[in-house]
């Protein structure tokens, strides 16, 4: 994750946290579906504009951390990649608590 900006790290870690929170109720595949950048904005970082969140999503896609497709000025069919899950599992071996600590330390 050294190739990410602070905002990209916050979004990616927040998406991973959401993925972990969803897993008790959903399969890993279903837990990994984030629909659109508008939904990501609404559920994860509501203080940002849709355009900004969409740009973050496409930057993360370009670096291989999420998959998504463009459409209607949004990122669509968003999911975190296996690469991201592996990086996050190794970095945050204590689960959600470690992710929350990480996010709180880098948030402005």
Secondary structure, DSSP 4 states (H G I P E B T S, - for coil): -TTS-HHHHHHHHHHHHHHHHHTTTS-HHHHT--EEHHHHHHHT-TTS-HHHHHHHHHHHHHTTSEEEEEETTEEEEEEE-HHHHHHHHHH-TTTHHHHHHHHHHH--
